[in-house]
Amino acid sequence: TDKAHFQIMAAVAQKLSEQEVKALSSYLQGLHNKADDIAAEAAAAQPAAAP
């Protein structure tokens, strides 16, 4: 559930330094951009539907 995930993340995050939080956020942002690139490539590879 969302509450369980929040509790896990809160427990982990409170142990991180400010530098570690910044590094983690940068890493996750990079993953998001890569996922968008993969989704865009997959969509471009699909043939258009016939009208």
N, CA, C and O atoms as a GROMACS GRO file, in nm:
protein
  204
    1THR      N    1   0.084  -0.120   0.000
    1THR     CA    2   0.000   0.000   0.000
    1THR      C    3   0.087   0.125   0.000
    1THR      O    4   0.207   0.119   0.028
    2ASP      N    5   0.027   0.236  -0.031
    2ASP     CA    6   0.102   0.362  -0.031
    2ASP      C    7   0.156   0.395   0.108
    2ASP      O    8   0.268   0.443   0.122
    3LYS      N    9   0.075   0.368   0.211
    3LYS     CA   10   0.119   0.399   0.348
    3LYS      C   11   0.241   0.315   0.384
    3LYS      O   12   0.336   0.365   0.446
    4ALA      N   13   0.240   0.188   0.348
    4ALA     CA   14   0.354   0.100   0.377
    4ALA      C   15   0.478   0.147   0.303
    4ALA      O   16   0.587   0.149   0.360
    5HIS      N   17   0.462   0.184   0.176
    5HIS     CA   18   0.576   0.233   0.098
    5HIS      C   19   0.630   0.363   0.158
    5HIS      O   20   0.751   0.383   0.164
    6PHE      N   21   0.540   0.450   0.202
    6PHE     CA   22   0.583   0.575   0.265
    6PHE      C   23   0.665   0.547   0.390
    6PHE      O   24   0.770   0.608   0.411
    7GLN      N   25   0.617   0.455   0.471
    7GLN     CA   26   0.688   0.424   0.596
    7GLN      C   27   0.826   0.366   0.569
    7GLN      O   28   0.922   0.399   0.639
    8ILE      N   29   0.837   0.281   0.468
    8ILE     CA   30   0.968   0.225   0.432
    8ILE      C   31   1.061   0.336   0.385
    8ILE      O   32   1.175   0.345   0.431
    9MET      N   33   1.012   0.420   0.295
    9MET     CA   34   1.096   0.526   0.240
    9MET      C   35   1.135   0.626   0.348
    9MET      O   36   1.249   0.674   0.350
   10ALA      N   37   1.044   0.658   0.437
   10ALA     CA   38   1.074   0.753   0.545
   10ALA      C   39   1.184   0.698   0.635
   10ALA      O   40   1.273   0.772   0.677
   11ALA      N   41   1.177   0.569   0.665
   11ALA     CA   42   1.280   0.507   0.750
   11ALA      C   43   1.416   0.509   0.683
   11ALA      O   44   1.517   0.533   0.749
   12VAL      N   45   1.420   0.485   0.554
   12VAL     CA   46   1.546   0.487   0.479
   12VAL      C   47   1.597   0.629   0.464
   12VAL      O   48   1.715   0.657   0.487
   13ALA      N   49   1.508   0.720   0.425
   13ALA     CA   50   1.549   0.857   0.394
   13ALA      C   51   1.603   0.932   0.516
   13ALA      O   52   1.692   1.015   0.501
   14GLN      N   53   1.551   0.904   0.633
   14GLN     CA   54   1.597   0.978   0.750
   14GLN      C   55   1.743   0.949   0.783
   14GLN      O   56   1.807   1.025   0.856
   15LYS      N   57   1.797   0.839   0.731
   15LYS     CA   58   1.936   0.803   0.756
   15LYS      C   59   2.032   0.861   0.652
   15LYS      O   60   2.153   0.852   0.668
   16LEU      N   61   1.978   0.922   0.547
   16LEU     CA   62   2.062   0.974   0.439
   16LEU      C   63   2.110   1.115   0.471
   16LEU      O   64   2.038   1.195   0.530
   17SER      N   65   2.233   1.142   0.431
   17SER     CA   66   2.286   1.279   0.443
   17SER      C   67   2.227   1.364   0.331
   17SER      O   68   2.167   1.311   0.237
   18GLU      N   69   2.245   1.495   0.341
   18GLU     CA   70   2.195   1.584   0.236
   18GLU      C   71   2.262   1.550   0.103
   18GLU      O   72   2.197   1.552  -0.002
   19GLN      N   73   2.391   1.519   0.106
   19GLN     CA   74   2.463   1.484  -0.016
   19GLN      C   75   2.408   1.354  -0.077
   19GLN      O   76   2.397   1.343  -0.199
   20GLU      N   77   2.375   1.257   0.007
   20GLU     CA   78   2.320   1.130  -0.042
   20GLU      C   79   2.181   1.151  -0.102
   20GLU      O   80   2.147   1.088  -0.202
   21VAL      N   81   2.101   1.237  -0.042
   21VAL     CA   82   1.968   1.267  -0.096
   21VAL      C   83   1.982   1.331  -0.234
   21VAL      O   84   1.908   1.296  -0.326
   22LYS      N   85   2.074   1.425  -0.248
   22LYS     CA   86   2.096   1.490  -0.378
   22LYS      C   87   2.143   1.389  -0.482
   22LYS      O   88   2.097   1.392  -0.596
   23ALA      N   89   2.234   1.301  -0.443
   23ALA     CA   90   2.284   1.200  -0.536
   23ALA      C   91   2.172   1.105  -0.578
   23ALA      O   92   2.161   1.070  -0.696
   24LEU      N   93   2.091   1.064  -0.484
   24LEU     CA   94   1.980   0.975  -0.513
   24LEU      C   95   1.878   1.042  -0.604
   24LEU      O   96   1.828   0.979  -0.698
   25SER      N   97   1.846   1.167  -0.577
   25SER     CA   98   1.749   1.236  -0.662
   25SER      C   99   1.802   1.254  -0.803
   25SER      O  100   1.727   1.243  -0.900
   26SER      N  101   1.931   1.281  -0.816
   26SER     CA  102   1.992   1.293  -0.949
   26SER      C  103   1.986   1.160  -1.023
   26SER      O  104   1.954   1.156  -1.142
   27TYR      N  105   2.016   1.052  -0.953
   27TYR     CA  106   2.010   0.918  -1.012
   27TYR      C  107   1.868   0.886  -1.059
   27TYR      O  108   1.848   0.839  -1.171
   28LEU      N  109   1.770   0.910  -0.973
   28LEU     CA  110   1.631   0.880  -1.009
   28LEU      C  111   1.583   0.966  -1.124
   28LEU      O  112   1.507   0.918  -1.209
   29GLN      N  113   1.625   1.091  -1.129
   29GLN     CA  114   1.588   1.177  -1.241
   29GLN      C  115   1.644   1.121  -1.371
   29GLN      O  116   1.577   1.124  -1.474
   30GLY      N  117   1.764   1.071  -1.367
   30GLY     CA  118   1.825   1.009  -1.484
   30GLY      C  119   1.749   0.887  -1.530
   30GLY      O  120   1.736   0.863  -1.650
   31LEU      N  121   1.700   0.807  -1.436
   31LEU     CA  122   1.620   0.690  -1.472
   31LEU      C  123   1.492   0.731  -1.541
   31LEU      O  124   1.450   0.668  -1.638
   32HIS      N  125   1.429   0.838  -1.492
   32HIS     CA  126   1.305   0.886  -1.552
   32HIS      C  127   1.328   0.926  -1.697
   32HIS      O  128   1.250   0.891  -1.785
   33ASN      N  129   1.434   1.000  -1.722
   33ASN     CA  130   1.464   1.042  -1.858
   33ASN      C  131   1.490   0.922  -1.947
   33ASN      O  132   1.445   0.920  -2.061
   34LYS      N  133   1.562   0.823  -1.898
   34LYS     CA  134   1.592   0.703  -1.976
   34LYS      C  135   1.463   0.628  -2.006
   34LYS      O  136   1.444   0.579  -2.117
   35ALA      N  137   1.375   0.616  -1.908
   35ALA     CA  138   1.247   0.547  -1.929
   35ALA      C  139   1.165   0.619  -2.034
   35ALA      O  140   1.101   0.554  -2.117
   36ASP      N  141   1.166   0.752  -2.034
   36ASP     CA  142   1.094   0.828  -2.136
   36ASP      C  143   1.152   0.802  -2.274
   36ASP      O  144   1.078   0.789  -2.371
   37ASP      N  145   1.286   0.793  -2.284
   37ASP     CA  146   1.351   0.766  -2.411
   37ASP      C  147   1.311   0.628  -2.464
   37ASP      O  148   1.284   0.612  -2.583
   38ILE      N  149   1.309   0.530  -2.375
   38ILE     CA  150   1.272   0.393  -2.415
   38ILE      C  151   1.127   0.389  -2.461
   38ILE      O  152   1.096   0.326  -2.562
   39ALA      N  153   1.038   0.456  -2.390
   39ALA     CA  154   0.896   0.459  -2.428
   39ALA      C  155   0.878   0.529  -2.562
   39ALA      O  156   0.798   0.485  -2.644
   40ALA      N  157   0.951   0.637  -2.585
   40ALA     CA  158   0.941   0.709  -2.712
   40ALA      C  159   0.991   0.623  -2.827
   40ALA      O  160   0.931   0.622  -2.935
   41GLU      N  161   1.101   0.552  -2.806
   41GLU     CA  162   1.153   0.464  -2.910
   41GLU      C  163   1.054   0.352  -2.942
   41GLU      O  164   1.035   0.318  -3.058
   42ALA      N  165   0.993   0.295  -2.840
   42ALA     CA  166   0.897   0.187  -2.860
   42ALA      C  167   0.774   0.237  -2.936
   42ALA      O  168   0.722   0.168  -3.023
   43ALA      N  169   0.729   0.357  -2.903
   43ALA     CA  170   0.612   0.413  -2.971
   43ALA      C  171   0.645   0.443  -3.117
   43ALA      O  172   0.562   0.422  -3.205
   44ALA      N  173   0.765   0.492  -3.143
   44ALA     CA  174   0.805   0.524  -3.280
   44ALA      C  175   0.819   0.398  -3.364
   44ALA      O  176   0.800   0.402  -3.485
   45ALA      N  177   0.852   0.286  -3.302
   45ALA     CA  178   0.871   0.161  -3.374
   45ALA      C  179   0.739   0.096  -3.413
   45ALA      O  180   0.737   0.008  -3.499
   46GLN      N  181   0.630   0.137  -3.352
   46GLN     CA  182   0.499   0.080  -3.382
   46GLN      C  183   0.444   0.140  -3.511
   46GLN      O  184   0.446   0.262  -3.528
   47PRO      N  185   0.394   0.057  -3.602
   47PRO     CA  186   0.333   0.112  -3.723
   47PRO      C  187   0.203   0.186  -3.689
   47PRO      O  188   0.132   0.149  -3.595
   48ALA      N  189   0.176   0.287  -3.764
   48ALA     CA  190   0.054   0.364  -3.743
   48ALA      C  191  -0.067   0.280  -3.782
   48ALA      O  192  -0.060   0.200  -3.874
   49ALA      N  193  -0.176   0.299  -3.710
   49ALA     CA  194  -0.299   0.227  -3.741
   49ALA      C  195  -0.358   0.277  -3.872
   49ALA      O  196  -0.352   0.397  -3.902
   50ALA      N  197  -0.414   0.187  -3.948
   50ALA     CA  198  -0.477   0.226  -4.074
   50ALA      C  199  -0.606   0.302  -4.045
   50ALA      O  200  -0.679   0.268  -3.952
   51PRO      N  201  -0.634   0.404  -4.123
   51PRO     CA  202  -0.757   0.483  -4.100
   51PRO      C  203  -0.882   0.407  -4.132
   51PRO      O  204  -0.992   0.460  -4.117
   0.00000   0.00000   0.00000
